[in-house]
């Protein structure tokens, strides 16, 4: 029996919002706008995080506090997520990568609810993401923040590569925005898809502007370019 040829890139990592999922740039912004939370408080927390005044965990918990105060419930968050669209070609892309024996991961600052709602039948090999917890009444009771967002997305990629015992040179990252800059610099192949960041498009190995995720496949599954 002939064994399957190992893939050129055994680990393929995706951002979620704007990459695997259409109709949202950042799910947190979409949530806050849907539930009409206090914009001034949101903007202050954003500034506080990026100036180093608060940690990512504190930023995450502040967002949950605002959403809880606005009356956001599990059923309403699920309903909002149900109104989003899976990116064109995403399911074909994920299944093709799985058939090619690639491990498929999500490294994102989004929330697990989005995956649960839009990708209920696809089991990702690795998911590094924020998680919101709800009580029996469906109200937000807390959550667990991801340690792998913004700059630390690169640490998430390294973490998964260690688990697989591979080099980061053998990993792909596909993303679309400013918080993907650090991980894009770390991956062996970085692809800017549906990109909203000039800086990301400049540092990635290639950019795909057409909104069809299947267009990444030839670059991932084809022969690796000669250094």
N, C-alpha and C positions, 0 to 999 in steps of 0.2 A: 504494500500500500504506500502510495506517495504522500508524504507529509505536506501540509499546507506551507507555501512559501511565506516566511515571516514578513510582515509589512515593513515598508521603509520607515514608517513612523508608527511605532506600536502604541503610542498614547496621543489622543487627539482631544484637546480641551476647548470648550466653548464658553464664551460669555453667554448670558441669558437675555437680558433686556436689550432689544434692538438687534440681536444676533440670531438666537433661536426663536425669539418672539418678536413679532411686529407690533405696531400700534403703541409702543411705549419706549421712551428713551431711558428713563430710570423708573422702576416700579414704585419707589418711594415717593417720587414727585407725583406720579399718577394717583397713588393712594391719597396723598394729602390734598390734591386738587379735587378728587372725588368726594372726600369727606369734609372739605372746607375747613381744614385746620388753620391755625393762626400762622399766616405767612411770615410775619415779623419774627415770631419765635423760631420758625423753621430756618429762616435766613441767619438768625443769630447763632443757632446751633451749628450750622454749616461753617460759618466764619470761625467759631470757637474750635471746631475740630481741626480745620486746616491751618489754624494759627497755633495749634498745640495746647490750647487751654483745656480741652476735654479729650478723653480717649474715645476710640471707636465704640467701645461698649457703652460709654455714657451717651454718645450720639444716638446709638441704636435704642437705648432705653428712653431717651428723650422723645424720639419719634413714636415709640409705642405709647408713651404717656399722652402725646398729642392726639393720636388716633383713638385711644381709649376715651379721652375727654370729649372727642367729637362723636362718640357713640358707634364707632366702627365695630361690627360684629363679624363672626366667622362667615355667616351666610352672605352678608353683604360684600365682604372681601372676595369670597368665592364667586359671587355674581359678577363683580367688577372684572375679575380675572377671566371669567368665561367670555367676556366681551372682547378680549384680545384675540389676535390671530397668531397661529403658528406661522413662522416665517416660511415663505414660499420655498418648497424643496427641502425643508428641514427633515421631515420624516424619512424621505427617500435617502437623504444624506446619512442620517443616523443608522438606518438599516444597512446601507451599503458598507459603511465603516465596520459595523459589527460582522457582516459577512466576510469582510477582508481580514478579520481577526484582530482588529484594533480595539483597544480599550477606549471607551468614550466617557469623558468627564465634563462636569459643569463646575467652573470656578467663577463665582459671581457674588456681587453684593445684593442681589435680588432676594426673594423669599421663596421658601419651599412650596408655599401654596400655589405659586405659578406653575411649577413643575407638576404638582399633584393634579391640577385642573387641566392643563394643556397637554401633558405627556403621560397620561395615566397608564398606558400600555407599554411604555418603553422603560426598561430598567437600566439606568445609567450605571456604569461601573463605579464611578466615584462622583460624589456631590459635595462640594464645599460651598455652603450657602447659609444665609440667615434663616432662622426658624422662629415663627410666632406660635405661641401656645395659647389655647383657648380653654375656658372652663366648661362645665357641663351646660351652662346657659348660652354658650357661644360667645362670651365676652373675652377680650384679650386679658390673659392672666400673667403674661410674661413672655419670655422667649430666650433663645440662645443666639448670640451674635457670632458671625463667622470671624475667625482670626485671619482670614485670607481675603481681604479686600484692599483696594487702592494699591499702595506700594507693596503690601503684603500678598497680593495676588501672585507675585513672583515666588514667594515662600511656599504658597500652595502648590505651585507647579513643581518646585523642588521636592516638596513632601511626597507628592504622588510618584515622582521619578524614583525616589528612594524606596518607596513601597514596591515598585516594579523592578527595582535594581537595573535601571537604565539611566543613561545620561540625558540631561535636558536637551542635548543636541538631537535626541531621538523623539522629541515631543513637539507637537503642533499646538499653537493657540490661534483661535479665531475670535476676534472681538471688534468693537466698533467705537469706543469712546475714550475719554481722557484717563479714566481709571484703569485702562488696559495698557498704559505705556510701559510700566515696569515689567509686567509678565511678557509683553511682546519682545522686550529686549532680551529676555531669558530663554525663550523657546528656540528650538533649532529651526523651526519654520513658523513665521508669524504672518497672519493674513488679516488685513483690514477689510472688513465686510460691512456694507451699508454704513460707511464711516462718517462720524460727525466731528472728528478731531483731525485738524490739519497735521498736528504733531504725530498722531498715530499713523496716519497715511504715509508720512515721510519716513518713519523708522521701521515700518513693517517690510517684510521681504516682498510682498506684493499686495495689491489692493484690488478688490472686486466691487465694482460700483452697481452692477445689475443685481436686483433683489431676487436672486435665485441661489439658494445655498448649495445646490448641486454643483455649481461652478467651482467650488473649492476642491472637489474630488480628484480631478486630474492632477492637481498640484500635490495632493497628499498621497495618492495611491500610485502615481506614476513614478518613473525612475527619479532618484534624487539627483539634483544638479551637481555637476562636478565643481568642487571648491575652486 
